[in-house]
Amino acid sequence: MNANVAIDPADPAPTARPTRLDFLSSDDKDMLRAARDAVKDLGQAKGAIYWPDMLVSAASGYGGIAFAVLTSSLPLAILSGLIAALAFYRALMFIHELTHIHRDALPGFRLGWNLLVGIPLLTPSFMYEGVHTLHHKRTQYGTIEDPEYLPLALMKPWSLPVFVLIALLAPVGLLLRFSVLVPLGAIIPPVRRFVWERVSSLSINPDFRRKPPEGTFRKRVLWQETGGMLWAWTILASTSVLGWRPLLIALAILSLTAVLNQLRTLVAHLWENEGEPMTVTAQFLDSVNVPPPGIAAEIWAPVGLRYHALHHLMPSMPYHDLPEAHRRLKKQLGDASTYDGANHPGMLFLVGKIARSTMVSR
């Protein structure tokens, strides 16, 4: 199918937007060519953007937690907690960038992010590196081998709230993982194997089993695991001096962060594939852009994630270049193009669309 779907001015209604069903067996080569050619001058990760963004986000998160703990005003505590949750959410989403940018692109950024964000929030980069890239593999996306795919639109209606609300337990689960399971795994091989295979990746596919780390990545896992374990012990030990209140407030704030991310995950795709391999175009149309003019997506899909479908076309594109790439492709391909088929108006629309799909009897 051509990238631009023709519209007859005499027709009473415009041609239906393209969907993944239109491209199950063949790609829209015109769109893929345009996506390649229109952004040749983009794609260089800029430290002058990454570092300040990450540092300000992390500092705002820690400042918000501190204020929520220290203030005696409940309304101010709630407000600062909300700010902290949003700031930590943005800071954490740089883990997505770390999996895609070239290892030499931003010297020191991976280490800095892990020391300032990943390890303190018990989500070091190894939990995404080597996992998320499987989600982008041409033959694995949307299949049982994809760690980040569930056919949510084809499941029961109750599965959607369960999918979102289970994220409330994530901070406590991470604390138990690093404080208890990691040291146990160091002395009991079956526990170590279980921890690595089942609870060492930010995945949503319950059937996913992670393969053992190799080479230099194994060394990176070791120091990040050790750092996370020592920090988890420090957090728990601090309760004997500070009491449980600061930790419980921090866990509540991070639970909100986890739910925000789970909501964003819920609308990152249309989740309509039943396990068959798809063309690149079908994968793109099963993914979601929520482009401007709305500004809310900058909050719930930060660090370029509002352009998630576009990201699936060009995974190595740094987040700060995605808005310009979108503008170029939208202008070049037009409103009735295949590219436009992945553009959606917002979270509420997408949640409604997925929820309606779950209610269709199959």
N, C-alpha and C positions, 0 to 999 in steps of 0.2 A: 504494500500500500504506500502511496506517496505521502510525504511528510505533511503536505497541505491538502486537507479534504475540501473538495470543491463545494461551494454553496450556490445554488441557483437562486437569483434574486426573485424569481417568480414563486419559489416555494414558500408556503405559509410559515414554515418553521425551519430553523437551521439543521444541518446534518448532525446526527447524534455524535457526541464526543467519542473518540476512539477509546477502546478498553483493551485490557490484556487479551481478551478472547479473540480480538482481531489479529493478534500477532503471535499466536501460539507456535506456529511452524516457520515463520519467516520474520526477519527484522525489517524495520523501516530504515533502510540504508541512507535515505536522504537526511533524516534527522540525525543519525549517528555521524554522518559526514559533517553536517553543520556543527554538531557538538564538538567535533575534533578541530575544525578549521576556525571557528569563531573565537576561540580562546587561546590561540597560539602564544599570545603575548602575556597571558596570565599563568599563575601556577607556582610562583615563588613565595614560599612562606617567609613572612617578614617579622623578624624578632621585635622590631619596634612596635608592632601591634600585639603579638602574642604575649610578651612579657608583661607590659602594663595591664593588659586585660586580665591575665591570670592573677597577678599580684594584687590588684585592686579588688577583684572578686574574693580572693582568699582572705584578705585583710578585713573586708566588709563582713564576711561570714564569722570570723573569729571575734570581731568587735561586737557584732550582734549577739552572739552567744554570751560574751562577757557581760554586756549590758542587761540581757535577760536574766542572768544569774544574780547580778548585783542590785538591780532596781527593786524597790518595794512596791512599785505601782504595777498592778496587773495589766492594765491597758498598754502601758509602755513595754512591759515584758512581752506581751503578745505581738505588738508591732515590731519590736526589735527581733523577736524570734522569727517572724515572717520574713523580714529583711535578710536575716542570717540564712534561712532556708533557701531563698532565691539566690543569694550570693554564692552559697556553697554549691548549689545546683549548677550555676554557670561555671564555677571553678572546676567542678568534677567533670563537666562535659569536655574538658580539654583532653581527657583520656581517649576520646574518639579521634581527636587530631593526632595524638601520639601513635596510633596504630597505622596511620596512613602517610604521614610526612616522612621523607627520607631521613634515615638515621643521622645524617650529617647536616641536615638542613638548619637546625637550630641548636648550636652547641650548648650543652648544659641544660637545655629546657626540660628534657625527660627527667634528669636527676633533680632539678629544682622543683618540678611539679610533684615528684614522688615525696620529696622531703617536706614540702609545704602543704600538700593537699592529699596525695595518695595514701601515704602511710598514716598521717594523723587521722584521716577519715576511714582508715582500714579498707581502702580500695586501691591498692597499688596497681601500677600499670600492667603487671603481668596478668591480671585478671581479665584483661581485654586483648592484650597483644597476643597474636597467634590464634585467637578465637574469632574476633570480629572479621578478620580477613576471609574466613571460611564462608561467612555470610555473603561475601562479594564474589565468590567463585562461580563462574558461569554455569557449571553443571551441578552445583550444590544448593544454590539459592532456592528456598521454598520447598526443599526436599527434607527427608528425615535426617539427613546429614548436616542440615543447617542449624547451628546452635541458637540462632536468633529468629526462628520462624515457628509459629503455630498457626494453623488455619482457624483463627479466632472467629472469623465471619461465618464459618461453617459449623461452629460448636453450639452448645446450648446457651440460651440467654443468660442463665445464672453464671456462666463462666467469665463474663466480662467484669462484673463487680468483684468476683473472687480474684481474678487476675490483677486488678488494681489494688485491692485492699491488702493482699498478702504482702505487698511491699512495705507495709507498716512494720513488719517483723524484721526487715533487712538489717537495720543497725544492730539489733540485739544478736541476730544470727552471725553477723560479721565479728562482733565482740567475742562470742563463744568460739567461733572458728579459730581466731588467732590466739586467744588466751588458753583454750583447752585442747582443741583438735590438733593444732600444729605441734605443740610439744609432745602430745601423745603419739602423733605420727612419727616423730623423730626416733621413738624407741620401739614402736610397734608397726612393722611394715604393712600389714593389711589396713590399718587405720590410715597410714600415709597414702596408700594407693587409693582408698576410698575418698579421702580429702581432695586429692589431686583430680581424680576423675569426675567427682560429683559436685564439689563445692569450691572450685578454684577458678571459676569463669563466670562472667556476667552474661549468662545465657538464660533463655526462657524455654528451651526445648528439654523436657524432662528425660528424653531418651539420649541426650548427648553425653558422650563419654570422652573426656579430654585425654589426648595422648601424652606420654611423658615428655618433659622438656629436654632439649638437646643443646649441645655446644655452648656458645656464649649466653644464650637465653637461659640455660640452666643456672649459670652463675648469677644472672640478674634476678632470677626467681629466688635464689637462696638468700641474697642480702635483703630483698624486699620482704620475704617471709619472716626473716629474723627481726627486721625492723618493726614489722607489724606485730609480731609476738611480744617484743619488749615494750612497745607502746601500749598494747592492750593490758599487759600486766601493770604498767605505770598508771593507767586510767583506773583500774580496779583498786590498786593500792592507795590511790589518792582519796578514796572514800573514807579511809580510816582517819584522815586528817580533815577533809573538807565536808564529810558526810555524803549522802547519796543525792542530795538536791541538785548540785551542779551536773552530775552525770545524767540524772533523769531528764533534766531540762535539755541537755545536749542531745540525748537520744530522741526526745520528742521532736526537736527541730530537724534532726537528720531523718526521722521517719517521714516528716512532711516533704523533705527533699526527695526521698525515695519514691513517695507516691506521685509527686510531680513528674519524676522521670518515667514512672510506669504509665502514667496517663499519656505522656508524650510517646512512649513506645506503642501504646494502644493505637495511636493514630498515625504512626510512622509508615504503615502499610495498610492496604485494604484487606490483607490476610485471606485472600480468596483462592489460593492455590491448594490443591489436594495432594501435593507431593510429587508432581511430575516436573522434570526439568523444563525451564522456560527460556525463550530467547531473551536477549538483552532488552529488547523493546518491551516485551511482556513483563519483565522484571521491573522496568522503569514505570510502566503503567499500573503495576501493583504497589508501587511506592507513592509517596505523597510529598508534594510541594504545597506550602501555604505562604504564597508570596505577598508582598505589599499590594494594596495600601494599608491593610490592617497592621497594627503595631503589637497586638497581644501576643502574636506568635514569637516575637523577639524575647518574650518573657518565658513562655512555656516550651519553646524550642530554640534555646540559645546556641551560640557558637556555630551558626550556619545550619542548624538542624531543621530550620523551617524549609530548607531546600533539600530535603532528604532524597527525593526522586532524582533531582539533578546530581546529587552526590553519587547516586548509583551509576550515572552515566560517566562521571569523572571523579573516581574515588580519591585521587591524590590531590585534587584541587583544594588549597587552603581555604578555611572558612571565610576569610575576609575578601576573597575573590568571587565567591559564589553569587552575591547580589549582582555584580557586573556581568558575570556569565549568564545569569538568568535574563537580565535586561536585553542582552544581545540576541539570545536565542528566541526570546518572546517576540522581539521586533522582527527578526529575520523570518521566523516560521509562521507567525500570525496566530489569530485567536482560534481558528478551527483546525489547528495542526495536531499531529500526534503529540507533540510536546505539550500542548495545552491540556491534553487529556489527563495529565498528572497534577494539574494545578487545582487546588480546592480552596474554599473560602475560609475555613476555620475549624477549630477543634469540635465545637458543638455539632456542626454539620457532619463531620467525620464519625463522631461517636454515634450519632443517629443513624448514619448509613450502615455502619458495622452492626449496630444493634438490630436494625431491621432485617439484615441478612441472617442473623441468628434465629429469627422468628419464622423463617421460611421452612416449611416442612420438607424433609428430604427422605 
